[in-house]
Amino acid sequence: MSKQSPDLKRYMDKKVNVTLNGKREVTGVLRGFDQFMNIVLDNCVEITADGTNAAGMVVVRGNSITAMEAAEPL
């Protein structure tokens, strides 16, 4: 089984919306990723039912990501 990196290069330095396990959502600027789809988001904001929480720069484990979409044109 070959380890290929996810094709996220076109999303680099773009704002993305990420849906996580437990229907949690975060948004931020994609700064990096690896072959396990662990991602680094800058200016990250967690979106909750009560509003938003600024989180700064965060690392999101790839196995907790259920969906990811561009929040701005590529």
Predicted model as a PDB file, atoms N, CA, C, CB and O in Angstrom, pLDDT in the B-factor column:
MODEL        1                                                                  
ATOM      1  N   MET A   1       0.850  -1.187   0.000  1.00 54.00           N  
ATOM      2  CA  MET A   1       0.000   0.000   0.000  1.00 54.00           C  
ATOM      3  C   MET A   1       0.885   1.236   0.000  1.00 54.00           C  
ATOM      4  CB  MET A   1      -0.961   0.006   1.224  1.00 54.00           C  
ATOM      5  O   MET A   1       1.704   1.416   0.901  1.00 54.00           O  
ATOM      6  N   SER A   2       0.724   2.086  -1.005  1.00 57.00           N  
ATOM      7  CA  SER A   2       1.567   3.282  -1.098  1.00 57.00           C  
ATOM      8  C   SER A   2       0.960   4.425  -0.294  1.00 57.00           C  
ATOM      9  CB  SER A   2       1.753   3.706  -2.569  1.00 57.00           C  
ATOM     10  O   SER A   2      -0.259   4.581  -0.217  1.00 57.00           O  
ATOM     11  N   LYS A   3       1.840   5.213   0.296  1.00 69.00           N  
ATOM     12  CA  LYS A   3       1.411   6.383   1.064  1.00 69.00           C  
ATOM     13  C   LYS A   3       1.490   7.601   0.163  1.00 69.00           C  
ATOM     14  CB  LYS A   3       2.284   6.580   2.346  1.00 69.00           C  
ATOM     15  O   LYS A   3       2.581   8.100  -0.110  1.00 69.00           O  
ATOM     16  N   GLN A   4       0.359   8.080  -0.297  1.00 77.00           N  
ATOM     17  CA  GLN A   4       0.322   9.278  -1.110  1.00 77.00           C  
ATOM     18  C   GLN A   4      -0.199  10.429  -0.262  1.00 77.00           C  
ATOM     19  CB  GLN A   4      -0.554   9.071  -2.369  1.00 77.00           C  
ATOM     20  O   GLN A   4      -1.078  10.241   0.578  1.00 77.00           O  
ATOM     21  N   SER A   5       0.340  11.605  -0.483  1.00 74.00           N  
ATOM     22  CA  SER A   5      -0.139  12.787   0.208  1.00 74.00           C  
ATOM     23  C   SER A   5      -1.475  13.212  -0.380  1.00 74.00           C  
ATOM     24  CB  SER A   5       0.888  13.930   0.117  1.00 74.00           C  
ATOM     25  O   SER A   5      -1.700  13.061  -1.581  1.00 74.00           O  
ATOM     26  N   PRO A   6      -2.364  13.741   0.456  1.00 81.00           N  
ATOM     27  CA  PRO A   6      -3.615  14.261  -0.095  1.00 81.00           C  
ATOM     28  C   PRO A   6      -3.313  15.447  -1.014  1.00 81.00           C  
ATOM     29  CB  PRO A   6      -4.592  14.682   1.045  1.00 81.00           C  
ATOM     30  O   PRO A   6      -2.352  16.181  -0.785  1.00 81.00           O  
ATOM     31  N   ASP A   7      -4.118  15.632  -2.035  1.00 88.00           N  
ATOM     32  CA  ASP A   7      -3.889  16.707  -3.002  1.00 88.00           C  
ATOM     33  C   ASP A   7      -4.538  17.997  -2.497  1.00 88.00           C  
ATOM     34  CB  ASP A   7      -4.450  16.321  -4.403  1.00 88.00           C  
ATOM     35  O   ASP A   7      -5.599  18.400  -2.974  1.00 88.00           O  
ATOM     36  N   LEU A   8      -3.893  18.627  -1.539  1.00 92.00           N  
ATOM     37  CA  LEU A   8      -4.418  19.853  -0.944  1.00 92.00           C  
ATOM     38  C   LEU A   8      -3.599  21.075  -1.334  1.00 92.00           C  
ATOM     39  CB  LEU A   8      -4.457  19.726   0.564  1.00 92.00           C  
ATOM     40  O   LEU A   8      -3.808  22.156  -0.784  1.00 92.00           O  
ATOM     41  N   LYS A   9      -2.673  20.924  -2.273  1.00 94.00           N  
ATOM     42  CA  LYS A   9      -1.795  22.041  -2.642  1.00 94.00           C  
ATOM     43  C   LYS A   9      -2.576  23.247  -3.139  1.00 94.00           C  
ATOM     44  CB  LYS A   9      -0.811  21.601  -3.709  1.00 94.00           C  
ATOM     45  O   LYS A   9      -2.196  24.386  -2.867  1.00 94.00           O  
ATOM     46  N   ARG A  10      -3.658  23.010  -3.860  1.00 94.00           N  
ATOM     47  CA  ARG A  10      -4.414  24.147  -4.393  1.00 94.00           C  
ATOM     48  C   ARG A  10      -5.196  24.892  -3.314  1.00 94.00           C  
ATOM     49  CB  ARG A  10      -5.368  23.671  -5.467  1.00 94.00           C  
ATOM     50  O   ARG A  10      -5.662  26.008  -3.545  1.00 94.00           O  
ATOM     51  N   TYR A  11      -5.341  24.282  -2.135  1.00 96.00           N  
ATOM     52  CA  TYR A  11      -6.021  24.937  -1.016  1.00 96.00           C  
ATOM     53  C   TYR A  11      -5.054  25.713  -0.110  1.00 96.00           C  
ATOM     54  CB  TYR A  11      -6.770  23.900  -0.194  1.00 96.00           C  
ATOM     55  O   TYR A  11      -5.492  26.429   0.790  1.00 96.00           O  
ATOM     56  N   MET A  12      -3.748  25.573  -0.342  1.00 96.00           N  
ATOM     57  CA  MET A  12      -2.760  26.237   0.502  1.00 96.00           C  
ATOM     58  C   MET A  12      -2.952  27.754   0.477  1.00 96.00           C  
ATOM     59  CB  MET A  12      -1.338  25.875   0.047  1.00 96.00           C  
ATOM     60  O   MET A  12      -3.180  28.351  -0.575  1.00 96.00           O  
ATOM     61  N   ASP A  13      -2.855  28.358   1.657  1.00 97.00           N  
ATOM     62  CA  ASP A  13      -3.002  29.809   1.844  1.00 97.00           C  
ATOM     63  C   ASP A  13      -4.375  30.318   1.427  1.00 97.00           C  
ATOM     64  CB  ASP A  13      -1.936  30.543   1.058  1.00 97.00           C  
ATOM     65  O   ASP A  13      -4.539  31.495   1.105  1.00 97.00           O  
ATOM     66  N   LYS A  14      -5.353  29.431   1.436  1.00 97.00           N  
ATOM     67  CA  LYS A  14      -6.751  29.810   1.171  1.00 97.00           C  
ATOM     68  C   LYS A  14      -7.582  29.513   2.414  1.00 97.00           C  
ATOM     69  CB  LYS A  14      -7.324  29.046  -0.077  1.00 97.00           C  
ATOM     70  O   LYS A  14      -7.238  28.638   3.209  1.00 97.00           O  
ATOM     71  N   LYS A  15      -8.665  30.239   2.570  1.00 98.00           N  
ATOM     72  CA  LYS A  15      -9.569  30.008   3.692  1.00 98.00           C  
ATOM     73  C   LYS A  15     -10.414  28.766   3.399  1.00 98.00           C  
ATOM     74  CB  LYS A  15     -10.478  31.256   3.948  1.00 98.00           C  
ATOM     75  O   LYS A  15     -10.985  28.636   2.316  1.00 98.00           O  
ATOM     76  N   VAL A  16     -10.487  27.863   4.368  1.00 98.00           N  
ATOM     77  CA  VAL A  16     -11.254  26.628   4.208  1.00 98.00           C  
ATOM     78  C   VAL A  16     -12.196  26.429   5.390  1.00 98.00           C  
ATOM     79  CB  VAL A  16     -10.311  25.419   4.067  1.00 98.00           C  
ATOM     80  O   VAL A  16     -11.923  26.879   6.502  1.00 98.00           O  
ATOM     81  N   ASN A  17     -13.302  25.749   5.130  1.00 98.00           N  
ATOM     82  CA  ASN A  17     -14.227  25.320   6.173  1.00 98.00           C  
ATOM     83  C   ASN A  17     -14.014  23.831   6.375  1.00 98.00           C  
ATOM     84  CB  ASN A  17     -15.722  25.643   5.801  1.00 98.00           C  
ATOM     85  O   ASN A  17     -14.008  23.066   5.411  1.00 98.00           O  
ATOM     86  N   VAL A  18     -13.838  23.416   7.624  1.00 98.00           N  
ATOM     87  CA  VAL A  18     -13.569  22.012   7.927  1.00 98.00           C  
ATOM     88  C   VAL A  18     -14.629  21.513   8.900  1.00 98.00           C  
ATOM     89  CB  VAL A  18     -12.135  21.825   8.520  1.00 98.00           C  
ATOM     90  O   VAL A  18     -14.866  22.122   9.943  1.00 98.00           O  
ATOM     91  N   THR A  19     -15.268  20.394   8.547  1.00 97.00           N  
ATOM     92  CA  THR A  19     -16.221  19.742   9.436  1.00 97.00           C  
ATOM     93  C   THR A  19     -15.513  18.580  10.114  1.00 97.00           C  
ATOM     94  CB  THR A  19     -17.489  19.257   8.660  1.00 97.00           C  
ATOM     95  O   THR A  19     -14.854  17.772   9.459  1.00 97.00           O  
ATOM     96  N   LEU A  20     -15.655  18.505  11.435  1.00 97.00           N  
ATOM     97  CA  LEU A  20     -14.969  17.489  12.229  1.00 97.00           C  
ATOM     98  C   LEU A  20     -15.974  16.507  12.823  1.00 97.00           C  
ATOM     99  CB  LEU A  20     -14.139  18.146  13.347  1.00 97.00           C  
ATOM    100  O   LEU A  20     -17.185  16.718  12.754  1.00 97.00           O  
ATOM    101  N   ASN A  21     -15.451  15.430  13.407  1.00 96.00           N  
ATOM    102  CA  ASN A  21     -16.304  14.469  14.117  1.00 96.00           C  
ATOM    103  C   ASN A  21     -17.155  15.220  15.135  1.00 96.00           C  
ATOM    104  CB  ASN A  21     -15.448  13.364  14.820  1.00 96.00           C  
ATOM    105  O   ASN A  21     -16.731  16.242  15.674  1.00 96.00           O  
ATOM    106  N   GLY A  22     -18.345  14.715  15.392  1.00 92.00           N  
ATOM    107  CA  GLY A  22     -19.229  15.353  16.367  1.00 92.00           C  
ATOM    108  C   GLY A  22     -19.882  16.608  15.834  1.00 92.00           C  
ATOM    109  O   GLY A  22     -20.360  17.433  16.612  1.00 92.00           O  
ATOM    110  N   LYS A  23     -19.910  16.770  14.507  1.00 90.00           N  
ATOM    111  CA  LYS A  23     -20.533  17.915  13.841  1.00 90.00           C  
ATOM    112  C   LYS A  23     -19.937  19.249  14.279  1.00 90.00           C  
ATOM    113  CB  LYS A  23     -22.018  17.917  14.108  1.00 90.00           C  
ATOM    114  O   LYS A  23     -20.619  20.273  14.281  1.00 90.00           O  
ATOM    115  N   ARG A  24     -18.653  19.227  14.652  1.00 94.00           N  
ATOM    116  CA  ARG A  24     -17.956  20.473  14.975  1.00 94.00           C  
ATOM    117  C   ARG A  24     -17.451  21.090  13.681  1.00 94.00           C  
ATOM    118  CB  ARG A  24     -16.778  20.226  15.974  1.00 94.00           C  
ATOM    119  O   ARG A  24     -17.152  20.384  12.717  1.00 94.00           O  
ATOM    120  N   GLU A  25     -17.359  22.415  13.669  1.00 97.00           N  
ATOM    121  CA  GLU A  25     -16.888  23.120  12.481  1.00 97.00           C  
ATOM    122  C   GLU A  25     -15.831  24.131  12.854  1.00 97.00           C  
ATOM    123  CB  GLU A  25     -18.044  23.806  11.761  1.00 97.00           C  
ATOM    124  O   GLU A  25     -15.941  24.819  13.869  1.00 97.00           O  
ATOM    125  N   VAL A  26     -14.797  24.218  12.018  1.00 98.00           N  
ATOM    126  CA  VAL A  26     -13.776  25.248  12.163  1.00 98.00           C  
ATOM    127  C   VAL A  26     -13.506  25.844  10.785  1.00 98.00           C  
ATOM    128  CB  VAL A  26     -12.464  24.668  12.799  1.00 98.00           C  
ATOM    129  O   VAL A  26     -13.726  25.204   9.757  1.00 98.00           O  
ATOM    130  N   THR A  27     -13.034  27.054  10.793  1.00 98.00           N  
ATOM    131  CA  THR A  27     -12.650  27.714   9.556  1.00 98.00           C  
ATOM    132  C   THR A  27     -11.331  28.424   9.786  1.00 98.00           C  
ATOM    133  CB  THR A  27     -13.746  28.707   9.077  1.00 98.00           C  
ATOM    134  O   THR A  27     -11.073  28.931  10.878  1.00 98.00           O  
ATOM    135  N   GLY A  28     -10.496  28.463   8.760  1.00 98.00           N  
ATOM    136  CA  GLY A  28      -9.199  29.110   8.884  1.00 98.00           C  
ATOM    137  C   GLY A  28      -8.424  29.011   7.587  1.00 98.00           C  
ATOM    138  O   GLY A  28      -8.904  28.444   6.606  1.00 98.00           O  
ATOM    139  N   VAL A  29      -7.228  29.563   7.588  1.00 98.00           N  
ATOM    140  CA  VAL A  29      -6.367  29.570   6.406  1.00 98.00           C  
ATOM    141  C   VAL A  29      -5.449  28.356   6.471  1.00 98.00           C  
ATOM    142  CB  VAL A  29      -5.539  30.895   6.312  1.00 98.00           C  
ATOM    143  O   VAL A  29      -4.711  28.178   7.440  1.00 98.00           O  
ATOM    144  N   LEU A  30      -5.499  27.521   5.433  1.00 98.00           N  
ATOM    145  CA  LEU A  30      -4.683  26.304   5.394  1.00 98.00           C  
ATOM    146  C   LEU A  30      -3.219  26.673   5.197  1.00 98.00           C  
ATOM    147  CB  LEU A  30      -5.158  25.353   4.264  1.00 98.00           C  
ATOM    148  O   LEU A  30      -2.859  27.278   4.187  1.00 98.00           O  
ATOM    149  N   ARG A  31      -2.370  26.308   6.165  1.00 98.00           N  
ATOM    150  CA  ARG A  31      -0.942  26.618   6.101  1.00 98.00           C  
ATOM    151  C   ARG A  31      -0.071  25.393   5.847  1.00 98.00           C  
ATOM    152  CB  ARG A  31      -0.510  27.277   7.379  1.00 98.00           C  
ATOM    153  O   ARG A  31       1.073  25.531   5.414  1.00 98.00           O  
ATOM    154  N   GLY A  32      -0.599  24.184   6.111  1.00 97.00           N  
ATOM    155  CA  GLY A  32       0.196  22.988   5.885  1.00 97.00           C  
ATOM    156  C   GLY A  32      -0.620  21.722   6.056  1.00 97.00           C  
ATOM    157  O   GLY A  32      -1.717  21.740   6.613  1.00 97.00           O  
ATOM    158  N   PHE A  33      -0.054  20.600   5.556  1.00 96.00           N  
ATOM    159  CA  PHE A  33      -0.699  19.290   5.681  1.00 96.00           C  
ATOM    160  C   PHE A  33       0.356  18.220   5.495  1.00 96.00           C  
ATOM    161  CB  PHE A  33      -1.855  19.118   4.644  1.00 96.00           C  
ATOM    162  O   PHE A  33       1.461  18.496   5.027  1.00 96.00           O  
ATOM    163  N   ASP A  34       0.010  16.995   5.866  1.00 94.00           N  
ATOM    164  CA  ASP A  34       0.929  15.876   5.666  1.00 94.00           C  
ATOM    165  C   ASP A  34       0.195  14.700   5.042  1.00 94.00           C  
ATOM    166  CB  ASP A  34       1.579  15.457   6.998  1.00 94.00           C  
ATOM    167  O   ASP A  34      -0.973  14.817   4.671  1.00 94.00           O  
ATOM    168  N   GLN A  35       0.882  13.559   4.927  1.00 93.00           N  
ATOM    169  CA  GLN A  35       0.310  12.400   4.241  1.00 93.00           C  
ATOM    170  C   GLN A  35      -0.858  11.774   4.994  1.00 93.00           C  
ATOM    171  CB  GLN A  35       1.375  11.362   4.025  1.00 93.00           C  
ATOM    172  O   GLN A  35      -1.614  10.993   4.414  1.00 93.00           O  
ATOM    173  N   PHE A  36      -1.019  12.102   6.275  1.00 94.00           N  
ATOM    174  CA  PHE A  36      -2.140  11.585   7.061  1.00 94.00           C  
ATOM    175  C   PHE A  36      -3.318  12.553   7.070  1.00 94.00           C  
ATOM    176  CB  PHE A  36      -1.693  11.303   8.488  1.00 94.00           C  
ATOM    177  O   PHE A  36      -4.308  12.320   7.764  1.00 94.00           O  
ATOM    178  N   MET A  37      -3.218  13.636   6.303  1.00 95.00           N  
ATOM    179  CA  MET A  37      -4.205  14.709   6.210  1.00 95.00           C  
ATOM    180  C   MET A  37      -4.350  15.473   7.516  1.00 95.00           C  
ATOM    181  CB  MET A  37      -5.544  14.146   5.800  1.00 95.00           C  
ATOM    182  O   MET A  37      -5.381  16.101   7.758  1.00 95.00           O  
ATOM    183  N   ASN A  38      -3.315  15.425   8.366  1.00 97.00           N  
ATOM    184  CA  ASN A  38      -3.254  16.363   9.475  1.00 97.00           C  
ATOM    185  C   ASN A  38      -3.057  17.732   8.838  1.00 97.00           C  
ATOM    186  CB  ASN A  38      -2.092  16.005  10.509  1.00 97.00           C  
ATOM    187  O   ASN A  38      -2.252  17.870   7.917  1.00 97.00           O  
ATOM    188  N   ILE A  39      -3.772  18.739   9.308  1.00 98.00           N  
ATOM    189  CA  ILE A  39      -3.673  20.056   8.696  1.00 98.00           C  
ATOM    190  C   ILE A  39      -3.353  21.121   9.738  1.00 98.00           C  
ATOM    191  CB  ILE A  39      -4.969  20.402   7.968  1.00 98.00           C  
ATOM    192  O   ILE A  39      -3.666  20.972  10.919  1.00 98.00           O  
ATOM    193  N   VAL A  40      -2.731  22.185   9.281  1.00 98.00           N  
ATOM    194  CA  VAL A  40      -2.458  23.348  10.126  1.00 98.00           C  
ATOM    195  C   VAL A  40      -3.316  24.487   9.600  1.00 98.00           C  
ATOM    196  CB  VAL A  40      -0.922  23.731  10.128  1.00 98.00           C  
ATOM    197  O   VAL A  40      -3.242  24.848   8.426  1.00 98.00           O  
ATOM    198  N   LEU A  41      -4.144  25.056  10.498  1.00 98.00           N  
ATOM    199  CA  LEU A  41      -4.991  26.191  10.141  1.00 98.00           C  
ATOM    200  C   LEU A  41      -4.542  27.412  10.921  1.00 98.00           C  
ATOM    201  CB  LEU A  41      -6.485  25.883  10.418  1.00 98.00           C  
ATOM    202  O   LEU A  41      -4.330  27.344  12.132  1.00 98.00           O  
ATOM    203  N   ASP A  42      -4.397  28.529  10.222  1.00 98.00           N  
ATOM    204  CA  ASP A  42      -4.046  29.801  10.846  1.00 98.00           C  
ATOM    205  C   ASP A  42      -5.310  30.655  10.933  1.00 98.00           C  
ATOM    206  CB  ASP A  42      -2.916  30.538  10.042  1.00 98.00           C  
ATOM    207  O   ASP A  42      -6.228  30.496  10.128  1.00 98.00           O  
ATOM    208  N   ASN A  43      -5.353  31.547  11.896  1.00 98.00           N  
ATOM    209  CA  ASN A  43      -6.531  32.406  12.117  1.00 98.00           C  
ATOM    210  C   ASN A  43      -7.792  31.545  12.244  1.00 98.00           C  
ATOM    211  CB  ASN A  43      -6.693  33.435  10.951  1.00 98.00           C  
ATOM    212  O   ASN A  43      -8.844  31.882  11.699  1.00 98.00           O  
ATOM    213  N   CYS A  44      -7.672  30.449  12.958  1.00 98.00           N  
ATOM    214  CA  CYS A  44      -8.751  29.474  13.079  1.00 98.00           C  
ATOM    215  C   CYS A  44      -9.859  29.987  13.994  1.00 98.00           C  
ATOM    216  CB  CYS A  44      -8.209  28.145  13.606  1.00 98.00           C  
ATOM    217  O   CYS A  44      -9.601  30.595  15.033  1.00 98.00           O  
ATOM    218  N   VAL A  45     -11.087  29.729  13.583  1.00 97.00           N  
ATOM    219  CA  VAL A  45     -12.263  30.096  14.363  1.00 97.00           C  
ATOM    220  C   VAL A  45     -13.154  28.865  14.457  1.00 97.00           C  
ATOM    221  CB  VAL A  45     -13.028  31.310  13.721  1.00 97.00           C  
ATOM    222  O   VAL A  45     -13.493  28.259  13.440  1.00 97.00           O  
ATOM    223  N   GLU A  46     -13.534  28.495  15.678  1.00 96.00           N  
ATOM    224  CA  GLU A  46     -14.478  27.397  15.888  1.00 96.00           C  
ATOM    225  C   GLU A  46     -15.883  27.972  15.844  1.00 96.00           C  
ATOM    226  CB  GLU A  46     -14.212  26.658  17.247  1.00 96.00           C  
ATOM    227  O   GLU A  46     -16.180  28.961  16.513  1.00 96.00           O  
ATOM    228  N   ILE A  47     -16.741  27.350  15.055  1.00 95.00           N  
ATOM    229  CA  ILE A  47     -18.116  27.810  14.906  1.00 95.00           C  
ATOM    230  C   ILE A  47     -19.017  26.911  15.751  1.00 95.00           C  
ATOM    231  CB  ILE A  47     -18.558  27.802  13.402  1.00 95.00           C  
ATOM    232  O   ILE A  47     -19.084  25.702  15.529  1.00 95.00           O  
ATOM    233  N   THR A  48     -19.707  27.512  16.720  1.00 92.00           N  
ATOM    234  CA  THR A  48     -20.593  26.760  17.607  1.00 92.00           C  
ATOM    235  C   THR A  48     -22.001  27.336  17.525  1.00 92.00           C  
ATOM    236  CB  THR A  48     -20.074  26.793  19.069  1.00 92.00           C  
ATOM    237  O   THR A  48     -22.224  28.369  16.894  1.00 92.00           O  
ATOM    238  N   ALA A  49     -22.942  26.663  18.164  1.00 91.00           N  
ATOM    239  CA  ALA A  49     -24.317  27.156  18.198  1.00 91.00           C  
ATOM    240  C   ALA A  49     -24.404  28.464  18.980  1.00 91.00           C  
ATOM    241  CB  ALA A  49     -25.248  26.104  18.818  1.00 91.00           C  
ATOM    242  O   ALA A  49     -25.300  29.276  18.748  1.00 91.00           O  
ATOM    243  N   ASP A  50     -23.474  28.660  19.900  1.00 93.00           N  
ATOM    244  CA  ASP A  50     -23.479  29.872  20.723  1.00 93.00           C  
ATOM    245  C   ASP A  50     -22.739  31.034  20.085  1.00 93.00           C  
ATOM    246  CB  ASP A  50     -22.874  29.579  22.062  1.00 93.00           C  
ATOM    247  O   ASP A  50     -22.747  32.137  20.630  1.00 93.00           O  
ATOM    248  N   GLY A  51     -22.103  30.815  18.952  1.00 94.00           N  
ATOM    249  CA  GLY A  51     -21.326  31.866  18.300  1.00 94.00           C  
ATOM    250  C   GLY A  51     -20.013  31.322  17.785  1.00 94.00           C  
ATOM    251  O   GLY A  51     -19.957  30.210  17.261  1.00 94.00           O  
ATOM    252  N   THR A  52     -18.954  32.104  17.932  1.00 94.00           N  
ATOM    253  CA  THR A  52     -17.649  31.687  17.446  1.00 94.00           C  
ATOM    254  C   THR A  52     -16.599  31.859  18.532  1.00 94.00           C  
ATOM    255  CB  THR A  52     -17.259  32.481  16.196  1.00 94.00           C  
ATOM    256  O   THR A  52     -16.724  32.714  19.409  1.00 94.00           O  
ATOM    257  N   ASN A  53     -15.558  31.028  18.457  1.00 95.00           N  
ATOM    258  CA  ASN A  53     -14.428  31.105  19.376  1.00 95.00           C  
ATOM    259  C   ASN A  53     -13.149  31.185  18.552  1.00 95.00           C  
ATOM    260  CB  ASN A  53     -14.399  29.879  20.350  1.00 95.00           C  
ATOM    261  O   ASN A  53     -12.857  30.285  17.764  1.00 95.00           O  
ATOM    262  N   ALA A  54     -12.388  32.258  18.734  1.00 96.00           N  
ATOM    263  CA  ALA A  54     -11.113  32.383  18.029  1.00 96.00           C  
ATOM    264  C   ALA A  54     -10.107  31.427  18.659  1.00 96.00           C  
ATOM    265  CB  ALA A  54     -10.587  33.851  18.071  1.00 96.00           C  
ATOM    266  O   ALA A  54      -9.988  31.361  19.882  1.00 96.00           O  
ATOM    267  N   ALA A  55      -9.384  30.688  17.820  1.00 95.00           N  
ATOM    268  CA  ALA A  55      -8.431  29.703  18.326  1.00 95.00           C  
ATOM    269  C   ALA A  55      -7.011  29.966  17.858  1.00 95.00           C  
ATOM    270  CB  ALA A  55      -8.850  28.323  17.905  1.00 95.00           C  
ATOM    271  O   ALA A  55      -6.089  29.309  18.342  1.00 95.00           O  
ATOM    272  N   GLY A  56      -6.790  30.903  16.932  1.00 96.00           N  
ATOM    273  CA  GLY A  56      -5.438  31.186  16.447  1.00 96.00           C  
ATOM    274  C   GLY A  56      -4.947  30.118  15.492  1.00 96.00           C  
ATOM    275  O   GLY A  56      -5.673  29.707  14.586  1.00 96.00           O  
ATOM    276  N   MET A  57      -3.705  29.662  15.692  1.00 98.00           N  
ATOM    277  CA  MET A  57      -3.142  28.617  14.832  1.00 98.00           C  
ATOM    278  C   MET A  57      -3.337  27.260  15.506  1.00 98.00           C  
ATOM    279  CB  MET A  57      -1.626  28.881  14.545  1.00 98.00           C  
ATOM    280  O   MET A  57      -2.977  27.082  16.670  1.00 98.00           O  
ATOM    281  N   VAL A  58      -3.908  26.302  14.768  1.00 98.00           N  
ATOM    282  CA  VAL A  58      -4.193  24.991  15.335  1.00 98.00           C  
ATOM    283  C   VAL A  58      -3.758  23.880  14.375  1.00 98.00           C  
ATOM    284  CB  VAL A  58      -5.690  24.861  15.658  1.00 98.00           C  
ATOM    285  O   VAL A  58      -3.637  24.089  13.168  1.00 98.00           O  
ATOM    286  N   VAL A  59      -3.528  22.704  14.942  1.00 98.00           N  
ATOM    287  CA  VAL A  59      -3.282  21.489  14.161  1.00 98.00           C  
ATOM    288  C   VAL A  59      -4.507  20.595  14.331  1.00 98.00           C  
ATOM    289  CB  VAL A  59      -1.953  20.749  14.619  1.00 98.00           C  
ATOM    290  O   VAL A  59      -4.937  20.324  15.452  1.00 98.00           O  
ATOM    291  N   VAL A  60      -5.062  20.142  13.212  1.00 98.00           N  
ATOM    292  CA  VAL A  60      -6.233  19.262  13.237  1.00 98.00           C  
ATOM    293  C   VAL A  60      -5.797  17.888  12.750  1.00 98.00           C  
ATOM    294  CB  VAL A  60      -7.402  19.831  12.353  1.00 98.00           C  
ATOM    295  O   VAL A  60      -5.230  17.757  11.666  1.00 98.00           O  
ATOM    296  N   ARG A  61      -6.062  16.872  13.552  1.00 98.00           N  
ATOM    297  CA  ARG A  61      -5.713  15.502  13.145  1.00 98.00           C  
ATOM    298  C   ARG A  61      -6.571  15.059  11.976  1.00 98.00           C  
ATOM    299  CB  ARG A  61      -5.879  14.521  14.321  1.00 98.00           C  
ATOM    300  O   ARG A  61      -7.777  15.303  11.942  1.00 98.00           O  
ATOM    301  N   GLY A  62      -5.936  14.411  11.024  1.00 96.00           N  
ATOM    302  CA  GLY A  62      -6.623  13.985   9.816  1.00 96.00           C  
ATOM    303  C   GLY A  62      -7.771  13.028  10.054  1.00 96.00           C  
ATOM    304  O   GLY A  62      -8.767  13.072   9.332  1.00 96.00           O  
ATOM    305  N   ASN A  63      -7.654  12.154  11.060  1.00 97.00           N  
ATOM    306  CA  ASN A  63      -8.725  11.177  11.276  1.00 97.00           C  
ATOM    307  C   ASN A  63      -9.984  11.796  11.894  1.00 97.00           C  
ATOM    308  CB  ASN A  63      -8.223  10.061  12.166  1.00 97.00           C  
ATOM    309  O   ASN A  63     -11.005  11.115  12.002  1.00 97.00           O  
ATOM    310  N   SER A  64      -9.935  13.060  12.298  1.00 97.00           N  
ATOM    311  CA  SER A  64     -11.128  13.710  12.836  1.00 97.00           C  
ATOM    312  C   SER A  64     -11.838  14.566  11.782  1.00 97.00           C  
ATOM    313  CB  SER A  64     -10.753  14.572  14.038  1.00 97.00           C  
ATOM    314  O   SER A  64     -12.901  15.125  12.055  1.00 97.00           O  
ATOM    315  N   ILE A  65     -11.264  14.672  10.587  1.00 97.00           N  
ATOM    316  CA  ILE A  65     -11.862  15.489   9.526  1.00 97.00           C  
ATOM    317  C   ILE A  65     -12.875  14.651   8.744  1.00 97.00           C  
ATOM    318  CB  ILE A  65     -10.764  16.051   8.572  1.00 97.00           C  
ATOM    319  O   ILE A  65     -12.551  13.573   8.247  1.00 97.00           O  
ATOM    320  N   THR A  66     -14.111  15.165   8.641  1.00 97.00           N  
ATOM    321  CA  THR A  66     -15.127  14.469   7.851  1.00 97.00           C  
ATOM    322  C   THR A  66     -15.387  15.165   6.524  1.00 97.00           C  
ATOM    323  CB  THR A  66     -16.423  14.363   8.637  1.00 97.00           C  
ATOM    324  O   THR A  66     -15.792  14.509   5.564  1.00 97.00           O  
ATOM    325  N   ALA A  67     -15.165  16.490   6.438  1.00 97.00           N  
ATOM    326  CA  ALA A  67     -15.353  17.213   5.183  1.00 97.00           C  
ATOM    327  C   ALA A  67     -14.521  18.482   5.215  1.00 97.00           C  
ATOM    328  CB  ALA A  67     -16.853  17.542   4.942  1.00 97.00           C  
ATOM    329  O   ALA A  67     -14.240  19.041   6.276  1.00 97.00           O  
ATOM    330  N   MET A  68     -14.130  18.926   4.013  1.00 96.00           N  
ATOM    331  CA  MET A  68     -13.367  20.157   3.897  1.00 96.00           C  
ATOM    332  C   MET A  68     -13.744  20.826   2.587  1.00 96.00           C  
ATOM    333  CB  MET A  68     -11.835  19.886   3.972  1.00 96.00           C  
ATOM    334  O   MET A  68     -13.816  20.171   1.547  1.00 96.00           O  
ATOM    335  N   GLU A  69     -13.987  22.140   2.639  1.00 96.00           N  
ATOM    336  CA  GLU A  69     -14.359  22.875   1.425  1.00 96.00           C  
ATOM    337  C   GLU A  69     -13.698  24.245   1.425  1.00 96.00           C  
ATOM    338  CB  GLU A  69     -15.897  23.019   1.316  1.00 96.00           C  
ATOM    339  O   GLU A  69     -13.411  24.812   2.479  1.00 96.00           O  
ATOM    340  N   ALA A  70     -13.466  24.757   0.252  1.00 96.00           N  
ATOM    341  CA  ALA A  70     -12.867  26.081   0.116  1.00 96.00           C  
ATOM    342  C   ALA A  70     -13.912  27.134   0.484  1.00 96.00           C  
ATOM    343  CB  ALA A  70     -12.330  26.309  -1.335  1.00 96.00           C  
ATOM    344  O   ALA A  70     -15.069  27.037   0.075  1.00 96.00           O  
ATOM    345  N   ALA A  71     -13.501  28.132   1.251  1.00 96.00           N  
ATOM    346  CA  ALA A  71     -14.395  29.215   1.647  1.00 96.00           C  
ATOM    347  C   ALA A  71     -14.183  30.437   0.770  1.00 96.00           C  
ATOM    348  CB  ALA A  71     -14.182  29.577   3.118  1.00 96.00           C  
ATOM    349  O   ALA A  71     -14.872  31.445   0.931  1.00 96.00           O  
ATOM    350  N   GLU A  72     -13.228  30.356  -0.165  1.00 93.00           N  
ATOM    351  CA  GLU A  72     -12.970  31.434  -1.108  1.00 93.00           C  
ATOM    352  C   GLU A  72     -12.576  30.803  -2.434  1.00 93.00           C  
ATOM    353  CB  GLU A  72     -11.858  32.405  -0.586  1.00 93.00           C  
ATOM    354  O   GLU A  72     -12.192  29.634  -2.467  1.00 93.00           O  
ATOM    355  N   PRO A  73     -12.662  31.549  -3.520  1.00 91.00           N  
ATOM    356  CA  PRO A  73     -12.301  30.981  -4.834  1.00 91.00           C  
ATOM    357  C   PRO A  73     -10.863  30.496  -4.876  1.00 91.00           C  
ATOM    358  CB  PRO A  73     -12.517  32.013  -5.930  1.00 91.00           C  
ATOM    359  O   PRO A  73      -9.974  31.102  -4.278  1.00 91.00           O  
ATOM    360  N   LEU A  74     -10.641  29.396  -5.589  1.00 86.00           N  
ATOM    361  CA  LEU A  74      -9.293  28.832  -5.696  1.00 86.00           C  
ATOM    362  C   LEU A  74      -8.493  29.496  -6.782  1.00 86.00           C  
ATOM    363  CB  LEU A  74      -9.358  27.348  -5.954  1.00 86.00           C  
ATOM    364  O   LEU A  74      -7.336  29.139  -7.004  1.00 86.00           O  
TER     365      LEU A  74                                                      
ENDMDL                                                                          
END                                                                             
